[in-house]
């Protein structure tokens, strides 16, 4: 079975991705931030970049998956007092 893990570079997603492979499944690892890809370096997977705020990237990222496990956190874009969005500060 081809399983897509959304948020595969995150704290929870990394563990789920590894367990998915140990269980004998093929892994599609969806990630948002390419700087975190090193956390997947030792895994045999197909890494695809996608963003929860971009439906087209999610559709492309999930193409061919038999199942999806969602481990990504959603950070809505809100402005703080400094005028920067929380998303800009996070990145």
Backbone as CSV, one residue per row, in Angstrom:
resi,resn,N_x,N_y,N_z,CA_x,CA_y,CA_z,C_x,C_y,C_z
1,UNK,0.844,-1.171,0.000,0.000,0.000,0.000,0.897,1.244,0.000
2,UNK,0.527,2.259,-0.770,1.250,3.542,-0.795,0.560,4.491,0.171
3,UNK,1.290,4.865,1.216,0.726,5.731,2.241,1.423,7.079,2.210
4,UNK,0.619,8.148,2.161,1.143,9.512,2.215,1.069,9.995,3.657
5,UNK,2.184,10.499,4.156,2.216,11.095,5.490,2.384,12.600,5.298
6,UNK,1.344,13.338,5.654,1.378,14.796,5.564,2.054,15.313,6.830
7,UNK,3.100,16.128,6.645,3.859,16.611,7.798,4.947,15.636,8.211
8,UNK,5.512,14.939,7.249,6.482,13.872,7.539,7.783,14.363,8.150
9,UNK,8.092,15.662,8.069,9.326,16.164,8.679,9.090,16.694,10.088
10,UNK,7.853,16.681,10.541,7.537,17.182,11.876,7.820,16.165,12.962
11,UNK,7.642,16.597,14.199,7.957,15.748,15.349,7.162,14.438,15.317
12,UNK,5.866,14.507,15.116,5.037,13.301,15.046,5.209,12.597,13.711
13,UNK,5.207,13.373,12.623,5.276,12.802,11.283,6.503,11.954,11.032
14,UNK,7.641,12.337,11.607,8.865,11.539,11.431,8.680,10.131,11.976
15,UNK,8.053,10.026,13.138,7.833,8.707,13.749,6.817,7.893,12.942
16,UNK,5.767,8.549,12.491,4.744,7.863,11.700,5.339,7.378,10.380
17,UNK,6.166,8.216,9.745,6.798,7.828,8.478,7.673,6.585,8.668
18,UNK,8.476,6.575,9.712,9.346,5.417,9.977,8.523,4.161,10.266
19,UNK,7.468,4.305,11.027,6.621,3.154,11.338,5.943,2.631,10.072
20,UNK,5.529,3.539,9.199,4.895,3.152,7.936,5.836,2.282,7.111
21,UNK,7.093,2.668,7.026,8.074,1.877,6.279,8.339,0.532,6.964
22,UNK,8.467,0.547,8.288,8.713,-0.713,9.017,7.560,-1.693,8.830
23,UNK,6.361,-1.160,8.635,5.186,-2.014,8.437,5.115,-2.557,7.003
24,UNK,6.074,-2.165,6.159,6.149,-2.718,4.815,5.432,-1.921,3.731
25,UNK,5.020,-0.714,4.049,4.313,0.110,3.073,5.287,1.014,2.316
26,UNK,4.868,1.456,1.147,5.606,2.481,0.414,5.195,3.829,0.990
27,UNK,6.161,4.739,1.091,5.917,6.023,1.755,6.033,7.183,0.782
28,UNK,5.005,8.028,0.787,5.061,9.345,0.161,5.129,10.324,1.321
29,UNK,6.244,11.011,1.454,6.458,11.919,2.576,6.203,13.349,2.125
30,UNK,5.128,13.952,2.615,4.819,15.332,2.271,5.439,16.263,3.301
31,UNK,6.084,17.306,2.804,6.758,18.270,3.672,6.482,19.674,3.151
32,UNK,6.585,20.656,4.024,6.414,22.046,3.624,7.754,22.748,3.506
33,UNK,8.595,22.567,4.507,9.845,23.309,4.595,11.018,22.449,4.127
34,UNK,11.643,22.805,2.987,12.751,21.984,2.474,13.964,21.957,3.395
35,UNK,14.072,22.911,4.305,15.207,22.899,5.255,15.121,21.731,6.234
36,UNK,13.961,21.132,6.351,13.783,20.012,7.285,13.903,18.645,6.622
37,UNK,14.200,18.637,5.329,14.284,17.362,4.599,15.367,16.438,5.133
38,UNK,16.375,16.980,5.792,17.437,16.111,6.318,16.885,15.085,7.302
39,UNK,15.736,15.360,7.891,15.141,14.392,8.823,14.632,13.144,8.100
40,UNK,14.523,13.220,6.772,14.061,12.071,5.973,15.194,11.413,5.196
41,UNK,16.420,11.920,5.352,17.546,11.504,4.509,17.784,9.992,4.535
42,UNK,17.555,9.348,5.654,17.847,7.919,5.756,16.649,7.038,5.404
43,UNK,15.555,7.649,4.953,14.355,6.881,4.636,14.234,6.634,3.142
44,UNK,13.723,5.470,2.806,13.427,5.130,1.419,11.997,5.590,1.154
45,UNK,11.898,6.802,0.592,10.574,7.363,0.382,10.589,8.313,-0.809
46,UNK,9.404,8.677,-1.234,9.253,9.708,-2.243,8.818,10.973,-1.512
47,UNK,9.700,11.965,-1.447,9.397,13.222,-0.762,8.759,14.192,-1.748
48,UNK,7.642,14.788,-1.329,6.932,15.744,-2.175,6.604,16.984,-1.338
49,UNK,6.903,18.146,-1.882,6.611,19.386,-1.172,5.151,19.772,-1.359
50,UNK,4.498,20.147,-0.264,3.097,20.573,-0.297,2.856,21.514,0.874
51,UNK,1.818,22.317,0.741,1.476,23.291,1.773,-0.012,23.182,2.063
52,UNK,-0.385,23.182,3.332,-1.795,23.064,3.702,-2.625,24.227,3.170
53,UNK,-1.997,25.354,2.899,-2.703,26.519,2.366,-2.816,26.503,0.845
54,UNK,-2.316,25.455,0.205,-2.291,25.390,-1.252,-2.905,24.062,-1.706
55,UNK,-4.190,24.136,-2.061,-4.908,22.917,-2.447,-4.287,22.191,-3.623
56,UNK,-3.767,22.946,-4.601,-3.152,22.304,-5.769,-1.921,21.505,-5.371
57,UNK,-1.094,22.055,-4.486,0.103,21.320,-4.072,-0.276,20.069,-3.280
58,UNK,-1.343,20.148,-2.497,-1.805,18.959,-1.764,-2.329,17.894,-2.715
59,UNK,-3.111,18.307,-3.703,-3.619,17.328,-4.672,-2.467,16.630,-5.391
60,UNK,-1.469,17.390,-5.803,-0.301,16.794,-6.467,0.462,15.894,-5.505
61,UNK,0.623,16.356,-4.289,1.377,15.588,-3.311,0.721,14.274,-2.940
62,UNK,-0.593,14.248,-2.958,-1.329,13.041,-2.555,-1.639,12.114,-3.719
63,UNK,-1.327,12.533,-4.920,-1.624,11.728,-6.110,-0.961,10.350,-6.002
64,UNK,-1.732,9.314,-6.215,-1.211,7.951,-6.195,-1.207,7.295,-4.826
65,UNK,-1.610,8.028,-3.799,-1.636,7.446,-2.445,-2.902,6.615,-2.253
66,UNK,-2.739,5.477,-1.597,-3.879,4.636,-1.246,-4.513,5.071,0.071
67,UNK,-3.702,5.714,0.911,-4.165,6.173,2.226,-3.360,7.404,2.616
68,UNK,-3.934,8.212,3.499,-3.283,9.430,3.970,-3.302,9.443,5.490
69,UNK,-2.155,9.759,6.068,-2.070,9.983,7.510,-1.659,11.437,7.684
70,UNK,-2.502,12.215,8.357,-2.280,13.655,8.495,-1.611,13.950,9.847
71,UNK,-0.365,14.400,9.776,0.399,14.723,10.989,0.844,16.182,11.020
72,UNK,0.395,16.971,10.056,0.853,18.357,9.959,0.041,19.255,10.887
73,UNK,0.728,20.220,11.456,0.042,21.245,12.242,-0.341,22.378,11.302
74,UNK,-1.461,22.997,11.573,-1.898,24.115,10.742,-1.682,25.418,11.498
75,UNK,-0.954,26.313,10.874,-0.702,27.627,11.453,-1.387,28.666,10.580
76,UNK,-2.549,29.187,11.006,-3.185,30.220,10.184,-2.311,31.468,10.164
77,UNK,-2.395,32.204,9.088,-1.582,33.409,8.951,-2.287,34.547,9.691
78,UNK,-1.751,34.920,10.842,-2.289,35.999,11.663,-1.201,37.042,11.861
79,UNK,-1.599,38.287,11.986,-0.635,39.352,12.233,-0.467,39.536,13.739
80,UNK,0.777,39.753,14.172,1.019,40.086,15.568,1.284,41.584,15.673
81,UNK,1.649,42.059,16.841,1.835,43.493,17.046,2.998,44.067,16.239
82,UNK,3.978,43.270,15.887,5.121,43.768,15.120,4.789,43.910,13.633
83,UNK,3.615,43.435,13.217,3.239,43.510,11.814,3.647,42.289,11.015
84,UNK,4.439,41.409,11.613,4.822,40.168,10.937,3.774,39.112,11.219
85,UNK,3.582,38.247,10.248,2.652,37.148,10.489,3.365,36.099,11.334
86,UNK,2.579,35.288,12.027,3.169,34.213,12.826,3.907,33.249,11.900
87,UNK,3.384,33.084,10.685,4.029,32.195,9.720,5.402,32.737,9.341
88,UNK,5.543,34.051,9.138,6.847,34.642,8.805,7.832,34.451,9.945
89,UNK,7.370,34.578,11.174,8.262,34.383,12.315,8.699,32.932,12.446
90,UNK,7.782,32.007,12.156,8.080,30.591,12.277,9.162,30.175,11.276
91,UNK,9.060,30.670,10.048,10.012,30.302,9.008,11.300,31.043,9.222
